[in-house]
Amino acid sequence: MKIVFSFLLISTVFSINAQLLTRYEQSGYKETATYEEAMSFYRALDEQYDEVSIVTHGQTDIGIPLNVVLISTGGEKTPEAIEKSGKAVWLINNAIHPGESDGVSASLMFARDLMKNKKKNKKVLDKVIIAIIPFYNIGGALNRNGTTRVNQNGPVEYGFRGNARHYDLNRDFIKSDTRNSRSFQELFQVYDPDMFLDTHVSNGADYQHIMMLLGTQKDKLGGKLGEYVTDVFMPYAFENMEKKGFSPVPYVNAWGHTPDKGWTEFVDWPRYSTGYAALFHTVGLMSETHMLKTYQQRVESTYGLMQIMLEFLEGHSDELIDLREETKLTAAKQKDFEVSWAVDTSRYTPLMFKGYEPTYIESDISGLKRLKYDHSQPFTKEVKYKNQYVANKTIKAPKYYLIPQQWTDVIELLELNQVEMVRLRQDTTIAVESYYIDDYQTSRSPYEGHYMHSKVKVSTTSQTLNFRAGDVLVPVSQWRNRYIVETLEPEAPDSFFAWNFFDAILQQKEHFSSYVFEDYAVELLEENPEIKSELESAKQNDPDLAKSAYMQLEYIYQRSKHREPEYLRYPVFRVMD
């Protein structure tokens, strides 16, 4: 640790001067602050202004605490004080991908300018608590270079996308492999933000727009809150960004084709920051500046967006707080949950897109055709933006989920997210619904440290099982129930099952030797003619089964009393009454 910090101090080139200028400003808008420079800047603000304080929430994988800069006129620092204040809370997250440093530079200036003009901003600062995470991915921020983001136009140096353990943190909000994620979840539940901004820089096609905005998909967020985001907040953000000259457009989700043909709205599953925020009814927005614009253009547009969001909160904080409270009360009574969505290809929203004509010229390397956007041929034309989604999986929630205590990693994450739970006081026999995993697909390549499951299919059966004192009952009638359902229902795309938390039940632990089981199987078929009939029918429909003696014994074994009851039985149970 001493070596790390001595390195950071040596690398601090730009001093904090009396005007509190950032490295971005001192360098002629070409550079971004190092981690230590940025924290020194915030410490200077903390010392100069009573409204600014720096608090920590847990550790990160690099061994440095996760810092939050609070801006509050009432000095609120604890969850109790924040809740008692009645103010809206706005959480800003920076450097989840430290190479995308626009938000780092913009936040430093934004916090400073708020304080320098605090009399002018008193009205909004008395209504809103601002919480800024200077660097979420501290390990990646310390891994500075000027080469890894080959597609990006500046700054001169920047951090690396992966964290200290090479995880992409914007895929870790459910599985929580990193200490960063666990610390984020702790602070998120502490502040329970009404609005959330995560700052990014895009990859992908080339076009004229400087800023892309990605709000949580309205059908996924659902209800009045989803309508509010679509009908009130997003139009406000787009209209005012246009007035500031930053030419915004919805996040361009065009892969495998050029965006002049239109595109489909990106759905932020719970693995992503704004998708995680949506599970707790927080209005989330992801800013994506265009990678090929100058660093100054990108930082200024991010700063402009922060100003617009603050202005929105000044005029709408009360109604946003009320709407979230109403949504929480409604959610606690919810019975049916949509957990997966698919785009409705029959519907679209016309969208004016400012692009460059795509051309295909001969490659100097391969001699084959390559894509090149022609900046001498800019265009503005209407494209089809497919932003309507329909649910393709709806779950009827139980009264309780019941989790045996041995699944500690799952229980710990529920606790971290302040899910209400009770433990059985004594050994108890309970009637439950059990899922059996009938089918699933597993990725052939690793994805963020996992081989994810998808296209999961389950069957349901009623069972009466014995549970032990200490096993956990999770009531669904609580406002955090969307997080509960989307993590515990195995067919949900970002469930704990999808992220391999329960893979041990997918492997059979006991089995048979064919020469031994053969004799038992004969007796079993004699005693259970219905199994014999099912086997004969299955053989007629499956030539591979008919040709394999072993497969036929396996068929019988899986329908016998010898089959392991835990094999393929999902170990989270549903209590319906």
VODO-466490 format. One line per 3 residues: number of its first residue (from 1); their letters; for each residue x, y, z of C-alpha. Coordinates in nm, 4 decimals. Layout:
REM residues N
NUM	a	X:Y:Z | ...;
REM end
This chain:
REM residues 577
1	mki	0.0000:0.0000:0.0000 | 0.2831:0.2451:0.0820 | 0.4373:0.1801:-0.2592;
4	vfs	0.1077:0.2507:-0.4346 | 0.0474:0.5777:-0.2573 | 0.4039:0.6999:-0.2996;
7	fll	0.3649:0.6358:-0.6738 | 0.0405:0.8281:-0.6799 | 0.1922:1.1253:-0.5020;
10	ist	0.4887:1.1324:-0.7397 | 0.2532:1.1199:-1.0409 | 0.0545:1.4225:-0.9201;
13	vfs	0.1721:1.6861:-1.1691 | -0.1017:1.9459:-1.1443 | -0.1412:2.1279:-0.8143;
16	ina	-0.4670:2.2426:-0.6605 | -0.4439:2.6185:-0.7065 | -0.6424:2.8982:-0.5453;
19	qll	-0.8954:2.8947:-0.8320 | -0.9520:2.5222:-0.7864 | -0.8823:2.4439:-1.1504;
22	try	-0.8907:2.0797:-1.2557 | -0.6206:1.9011:-1.4530 | -0.8681:1.9020:-1.7448;
25	eqs	-0.8793:2.2834:-1.7409 | -0.5079:2.3374:-1.6734 | -0.4100:2.1066:-1.9607;
28	gyk	-0.6129:2.2891:-2.2237 | -0.8975:2.0338:-2.2048 | -0.6789:1.7416:-2.3091;
31	eta	-0.6114:1.5518:-1.9844 | -0.8026:1.3996:-1.6955 | -0.7156:1.3803:-1.3273;
34	tye	-0.5433:1.0841:-1.1701 | -0.7144:0.9188:-0.8770 | -0.5021:1.1004:-0.6193;
37	eam	-0.5398:1.4352:-0.7980 | -0.9163:1.4051:-0.8046 | -0.9363:1.3025:-0.4390;
40	sfy	-0.7040:1.5900:-0.3436 | -0.9381:1.8226:-0.5316 | -1.2429:1.6922:-0.3453;
43	ral	-1.0561:1.7131:-0.0134 | -0.9871:2.0794:-0.0910 | -1.3598:2.1337:-0.1502;
46	deq	-1.4335:1.9498:0.1745 | -1.1991:2.1794:0.3664 | -1.3341:2.4960:0.2062;
49	yde	-1.7095:2.4293:0.2106 | -1.9231:2.2980:0.4963 | -2.1687:2.1557:0.2443;
52	vsi	-1.9105:1.9096:0.1070 | -1.8007:1.5929:0.2863 | -1.6231:1.2744:0.1843;
55	vth	-1.7503:0.9462:0.3262 | -1.6427:0.5891:0.2563 | -1.8517:0.2781:0.1984;
58	gqt	-1.6620:-0.0471:0.2117 | -1.3587:-0.1590:0.0167 | -1.2707:-0.2152:-0.3476;
61	dig	-1.0670:-0.4991:-0.4964 | -0.7540:-0.2831:-0.5062 | -0.7678:-0.2376:-0.1262;
64	ipl	-0.8735:0.1295:-0.1305 | -1.2111:0.2313:0.0177 | -1.4956:0.3366:-0.2094;
67	nvv	-1.5439:0.7110:-0.1601 | -1.8593:0.9171:-0.1950 | -1.8578:1.2974:-0.2083;
70	lis	-2.1742:1.4297:-0.0460 | -2.3045:1.7776:-0.1220 | -2.5747:1.8702:0.1255;
73	tgg	-2.6731:2.2035:0.2806 | -2.8099:2.0264:0.5872 | -2.4992:1.8204:0.6488;
76	ekt	-2.6887:1.4910:0.6133 | -2.4476:1.1976:0.6158 | -2.6375:0.9064:0.7717;
79	pea	-2.9302:0.7090:0.6260 | -3.1496:0.8301:0.9112 | -3.0592:1.1946:0.8503;
82	iek	-3.1083:1.1605:0.4749 | -3.4499:0.9986:0.5159 | -3.5551:1.2536:0.7779;
85	sgk	-3.4510:1.5429:0.5516 | -3.7239:1.4652:0.2978 | -3.4855:1.5681:0.0198;
88	avw	-3.4383:1.3967:-0.3125 | -3.1139:1.2039:-0.3507 | -2.9182:1.2104:-0.6753;
91	lin	-2.6358:0.9572:-0.7102 | -2.3692:1.0132:-0.9791 | -2.1340:0.7251:-1.0631;
94	nai	-1.8062:0.7841:-1.2460 | -1.5263:0.5670:-1.3842 | -1.7043:0.2350:-1.3801;
97	hpg	-1.4904:0.2143:-1.6953 | -1.2007:0.4482:-1.6066 | -1.0950:0.4938:-1.9688;
100	esd	-1.4301:0.6666:-2.0114 | -1.3241:0.9577:-1.7937 | -1.5610:1.2306:-1.9137;
103	gvs	-1.7716:1.2096:-1.5984 | -1.4633:1.2266:-1.3759 | -1.3604:1.5627:-1.5216;
106	asl	-1.7168:1.6933:-1.5428 | -1.8018:1.5998:-1.1829 | -1.4987:1.7822:-1.0429;
109	mfa	-1.6044:2.1050:-1.2129 | -1.9719:2.0480:-1.1370 | -1.9105:2.0106:-0.7625;
112	rdl	-1.6768:2.3121:-0.7555 | -1.9151:2.5353:-0.9503 | -2.2083:2.4374:-0.7297;
115	mkn	-2.0140:2.5588:-0.4290 | -1.8761:2.8715:-0.5941 | -2.2339:2.9656:-0.6845;
118	kkk	-2.4038:2.8178:-0.3803 | -2.6118:3.1289:-0.3133 | -2.7510:3.1112:-0.6648;
121	nkk	-2.8048:2.7337:-0.6265 | -2.9499:2.7522:-0.2753 | -3.3028:2.6668:-0.3838;
124	vld	-3.2073:2.3374:-0.5437 | -2.9385:2.2503:-0.2891 | -3.1976:2.2836:-0.0137;
127	kvi	-3.4109:2.0238:-0.1960 | -3.1519:1.7766:-0.3259 | -2.8653:1.5784:-0.1728;
130	iai	-2.5997:1.5059:-0.4347 | -2.3789:1.1993:-0.3897 | -2.0855:1.1665:-0.6308;
133	ipf	-1.8709:0.8556:-0.6636 | -1.5449:1.0045:-0.8002 | -1.4056:0.6660:-0.9121;
136	yni	-1.6060:0.3452:-0.8811 | -1.3357:0.1343:-1.0449 | -1.0355:0.2585:-0.8461;
139	gga	-0.8152:-0.0328:-0.9534 | -0.8784:0.0427:-1.3198 | -0.8195:0.4138:-1.2589;
142	lnr	-0.4745:0.3405:-1.1146 | -0.3885:0.1314:-1.4222 | -0.3341:0.4363:-1.6445;
145	ngt	-0.2189:0.4280:-2.0049 | -0.2757:0.6077:-2.3316 | -0.3110:0.3148:-2.5686;
148	trv	-0.5817:0.0625:-2.4760 | -0.8787:0.2675:-2.6028 | -0.7717:0.2696:-2.9661;
151	nqn	-1.1182:0.3861:-3.0812 | -1.1273:0.6924:-2.8528 | -1.0198:1.0519:-2.9202;
154	gpv	-0.8489:1.1509:-2.5916 | -0.7750:1.2245:-2.3165 | -0.3965:1.1819:-2.3288;
157	eyg	-0.3986:0.9198:-2.0512 | -0.6814:0.7315:-1.8862 | -0.7577:0.4274:-1.6758;
160	frg	-0.8278:0.0708:-1.7852 | -1.1719:-0.0839:-1.8332 | -1.1184:-0.3884:-1.6116;
163	nar	-1.0852:-0.3535:-1.2372 | -0.7966:-0.4809:-1.0246 | -0.9155:-0.8407:-1.0805;
166	hyd	-0.9946:-0.7776:-1.4493 | -1.3712:-0.7651:-1.4030 | -1.5950:-0.5349:-1.6031;
169	lnr	-1.7847:-0.3792:-1.3135 | -2.0799:-0.2891:-1.5342 | -2.1641:-0.6576:-1.5556;
172	dfi	-2.1299:-0.7291:-1.1829 | -2.4381:-0.5792:-1.0201 | -2.6119:-0.9135:-0.9594;
175	ksd	-2.3376:-1.1740:-0.9288 | -2.1242:-0.9316:-0.7225 | -1.7935:-1.1112:-0.7634;
178	trn	-1.6068:-0.7951:-0.6658 | -1.5770:-0.5983:-0.3460 | -1.6541:-0.2921:-0.5566;
181	srs	-1.9996:-0.4255:-0.6324 | -2.0738:-0.5192:-0.2737 | -1.9641:-0.1775:-0.1506;
184	fqe	-2.1777:-0.0107:-0.4188 | -2.4826:-0.2096:-0.3153 | -2.4253:-0.1107:0.0464;
187	lfq	-2.4110:0.2604:-0.0362 | -2.6987:0.2365:-0.2859 | -2.9257:0.0955:-0.0176;
190	vyd	-2.8036:0.3591:0.2295 | -2.8899:0.6513:0.0008 | -3.1873:0.4927:-0.1819;
193	pdm	-3.1417:0.7448:-0.4660 | -3.4379:0.8926:-0.6464 | -3.2234:0.9564:-0.9534;
196	fld	-2.9058:0.7889:-1.0754 | -2.6552:0.8903:-1.3436 | -2.3763:0.6621:-1.4683;
199	thv	-2.1261:0.8350:-1.7006 | -1.9751:0.6546:-2.0033 | -1.8164:0.6940:-2.3480;
202	sng	-1.9575:0.4959:-2.6404 | -1.8160:0.2412:-2.8797 | -1.9634:0.1625:-3.2183;
205	ady	-2.0665:0.3514:-3.5292 | -1.9677:0.7046:-3.6333 | -2.2265:0.9838:-3.6506;
208	qhi	-2.2742:1.3542:-3.5755 | -2.4359:1.3284:-3.2322 | -2.2135:1.4115:-2.9337;
211	mml	-2.4225:1.2553:-2.6581 | -2.6307:0.9417:-2.6330 | -2.8788:0.8929:-2.3487;
214	lgt	-2.9964:0.5562:-2.2219 | -3.2804:0.5568:-1.9724 | -3.4267:0.2442:-1.8219;
217	qkd	-3.6642:0.0835:-2.0711 | -4.0155:0.1992:-1.9818 | -4.1844:-0.1421:-2.0098;
220	klg	-3.9188:-0.2910:-1.7825 | -3.9509:-0.0192:-1.5193 | -4.3269:-0.0386:-1.5552;
223	gkl	-4.6254:0.1455:-1.4083 | -4.6471:0.5177:-1.3472 | -4.2727:0.5417:-1.2912;
226	gey	-4.1975:0.3965:-1.6344 | -4.4420:0.6404:-1.7916 | -4.2869:0.9276:-1.5974;
229	vtd	-3.9406:0.8474:-1.7305 | -4.0685:0.8233:-2.0885 | -4.3173:1.1110:-2.0872;
232	vfm	-4.1554:1.3635:-1.8518 | -3.7888:1.3090:-1.7670 | -3.6404:1.1851:-2.0966;
235	pya	-3.8136:1.4510:-2.3128 | -3.6880:1.7161:-2.0689 | -3.3317:1.5830:-2.0932;
238	fen	-3.3349:1.5572:-2.4748 | -3.4966:1.8961:-2.5309 | -3.2577:2.0817:-2.3029;
241	mek	-2.9477:1.8992:-2.4287 | -3.0486:2.0062:-2.7800 | -3.0850:2.3662:-2.6615;
244	kgf	-2.7295:2.3504:-2.5241 | -2.6047:2.2369:-2.8648 | -2.5046:1.8815:-2.7686;
247	spv	-2.7246:1.7075:-3.0256 | -2.8415:1.4075:-2.8187 | -2.9833:1.0815:-2.9486;
250	pyv	-3.1041:0.7624:-2.7779 | -2.8207:0.5159:-2.7236 | -2.7202:0.3837:-3.0660;
253	naw	-2.7490:0.0079:-3.0320 | -2.6439:-0.0862:-3.3854 | -2.4171:-0.3888:-3.4165;
256	ght	-2.3554:-0.5625:-3.7447 | -2.5063:-0.2811:-3.9487 | -2.4843:0.0963:-3.9818;
259	pdk	-2.7340:0.3025:-3.7771 | -2.8850:0.4745:-4.0821 | -3.1110:0.1682:-4.0969;
262	gwt	-3.2391:0.2311:-3.7437 | -3.1841:0.0245:-3.4311 | -3.3434:-0.1411:-3.1312;
265	efv	-3.3452:0.0158:-2.7866 | -3.0914:-0.1365:-2.5513 | -3.2444:-0.3139:-2.2517;
268	dwp	-3.0363:-0.2696:-1.9389 | -3.0649:-0.6016:-1.7587 | -2.9957:-0.6011:-1.3819;
271	rys	-2.6290:-0.6866:-1.4407 | -2.5843:-0.3241:-1.5549 | -2.5832:-0.0243:-1.3212;
274	tgy	-2.9078:0.1360:-1.4351 | -3.0736:-0.2070:-1.4609 | -2.9778:-0.2743:-1.1001;
277	aal	-3.1109:0.0694:-0.9999 | -3.4426:-0.0051:-1.1712 | -3.4967:-0.3056:-0.9432;
280	fht	-3.5332:-0.0517:-0.6629 | -3.7524:0.1941:-0.8545 | -3.4754:0.4486:-0.9090;
283	vgl	-3.4891:0.6623:-1.2240 | -3.1640:0.5709:-1.3967 | -2.9817:0.7365:-1.6836;
286	mse	-2.6629:0.6296:-1.8585 | -2.4786:0.8987:-2.0535 | -2.2696:0.7853:-2.3493;
289	thm	-2.0599:1.0514:-2.5205 | -1.9355:0.9736:-2.8703 | -1.5831:0.8318:-2.8652;
292	lkt	-1.4591:1.0218:-3.1736 | -1.5607:1.3679:-3.0567 | -1.2914:1.5745:-2.8871;
295	yqq	-1.2380:1.5299:-2.5162 | -1.3520:1.8890:-2.4610 | -1.6798:1.8284:-2.6465;
298	rve	-1.7434:1.5128:-2.4482 | -1.6678:1.6617:-2.1060 | -1.8711:1.9748:-2.1785;
301	sty	-2.1722:1.7682:-2.2878 | -2.1490:1.5549:-1.9728 | -2.1243:1.8693:-1.7598;
304	glm	-2.4237:2.0113:-1.9483 | -2.6246:1.6983:-1.8784 | -2.5472:1.7283:-1.5059;
307	qim	-2.6744:2.0861:-1.5111 | -2.9936:1.9771:-1.6848 | -3.0565:1.6935:-1.4401;
310	lef	-3.0066:1.9336:-1.1479 | -3.2511:2.1783:-1.3049 | -3.4992:1.8960:-1.3499;
313	leg	-3.4672:1.7996:-0.9846 | -3.5157:2.1600:-0.8784 | -3.8554:2.1637:-1.0465;
316	hsd	-3.9609:1.8019:-1.0072 | -3.8003:1.6598:-0.6913 | -4.1200:1.6629:-0.4861;
319	eli	-4.3265:1.4800:-0.7467 | -4.0435:1.2311:-0.8082 | -4.0204:1.1506:-0.4358;
322	dlr	-4.3984:1.1086:-0.4149 | -4.4083:0.8908:-0.7252 | -4.1343:0.6614:-0.5933;
325	eet	-4.3094:0.6260:-0.2588 | -4.6354:0.5416:-0.4360 | -4.4489:0.2916:-0.6555;
328	klt	-4.2921:0.1239:-0.3531 | -4.6308:0.0836:-0.1851 | -4.7794:-0.0589:-0.5038;
331	aak	-4.4835:-0.2924:-0.5574 | -4.5171:-0.4393:-0.2088 | -4.8653:-0.5655:-0.3068;
334	qkd	-4.7626:-0.6929:-0.6491 | -4.8438:-1.0545:-0.7340 | -4.7373:-1.0977:-1.0964;
337	fev	-4.3882:-1.0014:-1.2156 | -4.2602:-0.9622:-1.5698 | -3.8992:-1.0791:-1.5585;
340	swa	-3.7968:-1.0965:-1.9242 | -3.8793:-0.8888:-2.2301 | -3.8464:-0.9056:-2.6070;
343	vdt	-3.8662:-0.6232:-2.8583 | -4.1982:-0.5744:-3.0359 | -4.0741:-0.5679:-3.3949;
346	sry	-4.4125:-0.4520:-3.5242 | -4.3849:-0.1112:-3.3555 | -4.1285:0.1664:-3.3698;
349	tpl	-4.0802:0.5347:-3.2957 | -3.9701:0.7627:-3.5820 | -3.6371:0.9228:-3.4897;
352	mfk	-3.4357:1.1956:-3.6592 | -3.0789:1.0690:-3.6861 | -2.7763:1.2771:-3.7822;
355	gye	-2.5250:1.0453:-3.9435 | -2.2523:1.0182:-4.2032 | -2.2922:0.8227:-4.5230;
358	pty	-2.1348:0.4776:-4.4859 | -1.9112:0.3869:-4.7778 | -1.7193:0.0701:-4.8565;
361	ies	-1.3720:0.1156:-4.9970 | -1.0805:-0.1160:-5.0639 | -0.8696:-0.1956:-4.7587;
364	dis	-0.4992:-0.1116:-4.7823 | -0.4294:-0.4164:-4.5660 | -0.6525:-0.6949:-4.6921;
367	glk	-0.7544:-0.5627:-5.0311 | -1.1128:-0.6414:-4.9329 | -1.4009:-0.4022:-4.8799;
370	rlk	-1.3949:-0.2070:-4.5535 | -1.6414:0.0340:-4.3915 | -1.5569:0.4031:-4.3855;
373	ydh	-1.7910:0.6819:-4.2767 | -1.7702:0.9788:-4.5144 | -1.7673:1.3033:-4.3107;
376	sqp	-1.8069:1.5023:-4.6326 | -2.1557:1.3523:-4.6638 | -2.3441:1.4255:-4.3413;
379	ftk	-2.7169:1.3556:-4.3419 | -3.0233:1.3972:-4.1258 | -3.2982:1.1493:-4.1875;
382	evk	-3.5772:0.9630:-4.0149 | -3.4981:0.6121:-3.8936 | -3.6964:0.3458:-3.7141;
385	ykn	-3.6223:0.3285:-3.3426 | -3.7717:0.0078:-3.2035 | -3.8296:0.0954:-2.8400;
388	qyv	-4.1441:-0.1012:-2.7566 | -4.1041:-0.4209:-2.5575 | -4.3395:-0.6951:-2.4467;
391	ank	-4.2938:-0.9362:-2.1605 | -4.2067:-1.2892:-2.2670 | -4.1913:-1.4333:-1.9164;
394	tik	-4.4272:-1.3497:-1.6309 | -4.3985:-1.5056:-1.2855 | -4.6709:-1.5392:-1.0249;
397	apk	-4.4792:-1.4762:-0.7073 | -4.5239:-1.6942:-0.3973 | -4.5995:-1.5591:-0.0538;
400	yyl	-4.2469:-1.6515:0.0532 | -3.9292:-1.7866:-0.0949 | -3.7624:-2.0396:0.1331;
403	ipq	-3.3829:-2.0653:0.1129 | -3.1961:-2.3362:0.3050 | -2.9308:-2.1710:0.5187;
406	qwt	-2.6399:-2.3468:0.3477 | -2.6764:-2.1201:0.0420 | -2.4884:-1.8476:0.2247;
409	dvi	-2.3676:-1.6511:-0.0784 | -2.7265:-1.5932:-0.1914 | -2.8498:-1.5031:0.1557;
412	ell	-2.5602:-1.2606:0.2076 | -2.6443:-1.0724:-0.1124 | -3.0096:-1.0469:-0.0110;
415	eln	-2.9006:-0.9105:0.3266 | -2.6635:-0.6646:0.1599 | -2.9567:-0.5277:-0.0393;
418	qve	-3.1619:-0.4901:0.2799 | -3.4148:-0.7547:0.1855 | -3.6357:-0.8395:0.4819;
421	mvr	-3.5997:-1.2026:0.5899 | -3.6879:-1.4219:0.8871 | -3.5231:-1.7443:0.9980;
424	lrq	-3.7131:-2.0537:1.1039 | -3.6914:-2.0924:1.4815 | -3.7273:-2.4687:1.4753;
427	dtt	-3.7171:-2.7637:1.2411 | -4.0396:-2.7508:1.0401 | -4.2220:-2.9492:0.7726;
430	iav	-4.3582:-2.7140:0.5066 | -4.5654:-2.7610:0.1916 | -4.3793:-2.5939:-0.0952;
433	esy	-4.3627:-2.5634:-0.4694 | -4.0366:-2.7019:-0.6037 | -3.8785:-2.6261:-0.9377;
436	yid	-3.6894:-2.8906:-1.1327 | -3.4491:-2.7739:-1.4005 | -3.5705:-2.9414:-1.7190;
439	dyq	-3.3415:-2.7718:-1.9677 | -3.0881:-2.4917:-2.0029 | -2.8080:-2.3772:-2.2270;
442	tsr	-2.4623:-2.2811:-2.1050 | -2.2284:-2.0428:-2.2844 | -1.9211:-2.2049:-2.4390;
445	spy	-1.7032:-1.9046:-2.3619 | -1.6432:-1.7378:-2.0254 | -1.8251:-1.4137:-1.9590;
448	egh	-1.6978:-1.2047:-1.6687 | -1.5718:-1.5088:-1.4833 | -1.8836:-1.7206:-1.5463;
451	ymh	-2.0306:-1.9638:-1.7953 | -2.3818:-1.8254:-1.7909 | -2.7003:-2.0273:-1.8270;
454	skv	-2.9790:-1.9146:-2.0583 | -3.3052:-2.0448:-2.2062 | -3.3805:-2.2091:-1.8727;
457	kvs	-3.6922:-2.4259:-1.8536 | -3.8385:-2.5577:-1.5309 | -4.1225:-2.7793:-1.4202;
460	tts	-4.3097:-2.7314:-1.0955 | -4.4203:-2.9886:-0.8427 | -4.5798:-2.9690:-0.4984;
463	qtl	-4.3823:-3.1291:-0.2171 | -4.3839:-3.1426:0.1596 | -4.0263:-3.1114:0.2797;
466	nfr	-3.8365:-3.0860:0.6049 | -3.6577:-2.7609:0.6762 | -3.4183:-2.6797:0.9555;
469	agd	-3.4044:-2.4099:1.2205 | -3.2071:-2.1243:1.0643 | -3.3400:-2.1667:0.7108;
472	vlv	-3.4562:-1.8372:0.5620 | -3.8051:-1.7204:0.4683 | -3.8152:-1.4222:0.2325;
475	pvs	-4.1559:-1.2488:0.2208 | -4.2399:-1.1119:-0.1219 | -4.4706:-0.8424:0.0169;
478	qwr	-4.1947:-0.5803:0.0513 | -4.0964:-0.2957:-0.1778 | -3.7630:-0.4540:-0.2742;
481	nry	-3.9475:-0.7520:-0.4195 | -3.8430:-0.6944:-0.7809 | -3.4832:-0.7584:-0.6790;
484	ive	-3.6019:-1.0687:-0.4928 | -3.7997:-1.2096:-0.7853 | -3.5485:-1.1324:-1.0610;
487	tle	-3.2649:-1.2942:-0.8692 | -3.4478:-1.5963:-0.7249 | -3.6620:-1.6997:-1.0216;
490	pea	-3.4318:-1.9281:-1.2277 | -3.5882:-1.8353:-1.5624 | -3.5085:-1.4654:-1.5207;
493	pds	-3.2143:-1.3656:-1.7473 | -2.9976:-1.2331:-1.4620 | -3.1071:-1.4708:-1.1886;
496	ffa	-2.8635:-1.6191:-0.9423 | -2.9196:-1.9481:-1.1255 | -2.8182:-1.7906:-1.4566;
499	wnf	-2.4992:-1.6675:-1.2889 | -2.4033:-2.0192:-1.1686 | -2.4799:-1.9828:-0.7973;
502	fda	-2.6540:-2.3219:-0.7948 | -2.4477:-2.5261:-1.0389 | -2.3789:-2.7958:-0.7788;
505	ilq	-2.7351:-2.9251:-0.8165 | -2.6804:-2.9777:-1.1888 | -2.4408:-3.2648:-1.1232;
508	qke	-2.5580:-3.6029:-1.0035 | -2.3559:-3.7231:-0.7041 | -2.4589:-4.0897:-0.6855;
511	hfs	-2.5158:-4.3299:-0.9732 | -2.5464:-4.6976:-1.0686 | -2.3315:-4.9683:-1.2178;
514	syv	-2.5178:-5.1209:-1.5060 | -2.4487:-5.4830:-1.4178 | -2.5839:-5.4271:-1.0635;
517	fed	-2.8827:-5.2097:-1.1462 | -3.0005:-5.4334:-1.4308 | -3.1589:-5.6840:-1.1912;
520	yav	-3.3190:-5.4092:-0.9816 | -3.4564:-5.2512:-1.2975 | -3.6339:-5.5719:-1.4000;
523	ell	-3.8057:-5.5898:-1.0614 | -3.8915:-5.2202:-1.0715 | -4.0627:-5.2525:-1.4097;
526	een	-4.2604:-5.5508:-1.2871 | -4.3759:-5.3539:-0.9854 | -4.4407:-5.0354:-1.1839;
529	pei	-4.5948:-5.1250:-1.5199 | -4.6631:-4.7563:-1.5900 | -4.2857:-4.6914:-1.6059;
532	kse	-4.2477:-4.9874:-1.8426 | -4.5196:-4.8463:-2.0650 | -4.3564:-4.5009:-2.0639;
535	les	-4.0205:-4.6561:-2.1532 | -4.1638:-4.8480:-2.4498 | -4.3321:-4.5321:-2.5784;
538	akq	-4.0123:-4.3318:-2.5345 | -3.8105:-4.5920:-2.7261 | -4.0471:-4.5663:-3.0190;
541	ndp	-4.0026:-4.1880:-3.0311 | -3.6276:-4.1801:-2.9663 | -3.4073:-4.4060:-3.1853;
544	dla	-3.0989:-4.3268:-2.9739 | -3.2770:-4.4482:-2.6618 | -3.3920:-4.7637:-2.8365;
547	ksa	-3.0313:-4.8473:-2.9365 | -2.8730:-4.7833:-2.5952 | -2.9021:-5.0260:-2.3063;
550	ymq	-2.7394:-4.7748:-2.0736 | -2.9808:-4.4950:-2.1682 | -3.2734:-4.7254:-2.0964;
553	ley	-3.1355:-4.8095:-1.7525 | -3.0837:-4.4372:-1.6924 | -3.4457:-4.3735:-1.7934;
556	iyq	-3.5639:-4.6256:-1.5367 | -3.3210:-4.5058:-1.2689 | -3.4434:-4.1469:-1.2918;
559	rsk	-3.7992:-4.2671:-1.2264 | -3.7100:-4.4894:-0.9373 | -3.6726:-4.4353:-0.5640;
562	hre	-3.2941:-4.4480:-0.6135 | -3.2841:-4.1118:-0.7903 | -3.1307:-3.8307:-0.5837;
565	pey	-3.4096:-3.5918:-0.4793 | -3.1660:-3.2975:-0.4860 | -3.0463:-3.3614:-0.8414;
568	lry	-3.1810:-3.0847:-1.0689 | -3.4094:-2.9616:-0.7904 | -3.3688:-2.5869:-0.7617;
571	pvf	-3.2834:-2.5246:-0.3954 | -3.4995:-2.2161:-0.3491 | -3.8559:-2.3133:-0.2680;
574	rvm	-4.1848:-2.1309:-0.3072 | -4.4345:-2.1129:-0.0211 | -4.7687:-2.0222:-0.1705;
577	d	-4.9868:-1.9928:0.1450;
REM end
